[in-house]
């Protein structure tokens, strides 16, 4: 039933069948549907950014999702969309419902912020437009601020459609997580090329129409839809949602100006249109509020970062870094976001302080030997700010910091030290870097250059370049991360296994291999 690998879970099959059966008999009071014909829910449904009393519900009407003009086959007019939220998957106990406008200016995307719900509760939701009923999604509210529940997280990033099948998403759906953290590179901007596992349509994304087209193709994938239907998501973006290696007002290779800012504005608009984000993240041209904090009771605070929009320009390139990288004025978060982060870490009462962010935080030298070589895109190119954050973790006695990271297309598990160059310096936290959904292809367990890098970085406890995701289970005393991997993504249906597992005890920093 799925082209993307694995068997559909019983829950997804059941919910899809209920939606189809219910939708077949619904009348449309306005006569013929205003978009001509066709199911408008081709891109599925999603929910996200939950708080104790509610969450965001999302869909987008697109009966022709690959239309070149980016409008998805919809007219230039507003269309009313009905929504329902229920306690049960058959919608016999509907607790909230309403009608939301799907407007042409937002590509007929719908963002509903439901409020007034009980904390820590599961719900089911769906939409209706014309005689069509959407698939059914499962969502939940965040726990009560004083609650200390257990939680299961899925952490993922980097889903290049051209590099493989989205089997990881199917496995995430089967895990039934409480929350999915997506840490960047939901789409890739490149045009198709010979040898791609799957061919994208359209040119390199650079305009609003081409970004909408790219999301329209990605979000038709049944495995991606299943992962969105399974749980609420918390999303942030990295570089490929706009352009490879962009930094603040500069695109790839340092090219900026009005042309790049127009591209960034188009990319931000398309990102918002296709993600379950709150109104606070509505873009204003080339600006978008993405860093934010979400609390999961007293269990965890998720400090979601934006390491692209405010960073200093890249200072590293092959084969070595520019000496300017050491400047204390260089920043990857911007001064305002840095202050926001440090204040939030110091003031949160939660057991686990989680930095959900895009790029490697830990010290990672890419060369063996006396020379040093650092990536220009991660915190290794901004060492002064990283040191300020590390010192603040100690000075402010931040409770149990855990960094969750995407971007690198590899699993890494590492300890965070007050001084990464001193193996005897105190361990103050941990980082888990999750490998990609598909980016980089099938991958391998041990690339030679990565083995050399780890030899230079003894705080790194594990590395693998297979595809996969992080499965994190946490309670008030222990955090456990399983680094899940697939043997291949070049064809669908790969099984998943655990390459390594680590635990962290609350109040006792450092990784413990399981």
Secondary structure, DSSP 8 states (H G I E B T S, - for coil): --SSSS---HHHHHHHHHHHHHHTT---TTSS-TT-SS-S-TT-EEEEEEETTEEEEEEE--TTTT-TTSSTT--SS-EEEEEEEESSTT-SSEEEEEEEEE-GGGTTEEEEEE-S--TT-EEEEEEEETTEE---EEEE----TT----EEEEEE----GGG---HHHHHHHHHT-SEEEE-S-SS------TT-SS---SSS--SHHHHHHHHHHHTT-HHHHHHHHHSEEEE---STTT-TT-BTTB-GGG-BSHHHHHHHHHHHHHHHHTS---GGG--BTTB----EEEEETTTEEEEE--SSTT-----B-SS-B-GGGG-TT--SS-HHHHHHHHHHHHH---SEEEEEESS--S---SSSSS-----SSSGGG-HHHHHHHHHHHHHTT-SSEEEEE-SSSSEEEEEEES-TT-TTS-EEEEEEE---SSTTTT--S--HHHHHHHHT-TTEEEEE-SEEEEEEEE-SSEEEEEEEEES-SSSS---EEEEEEEEEETTEEEEEE-
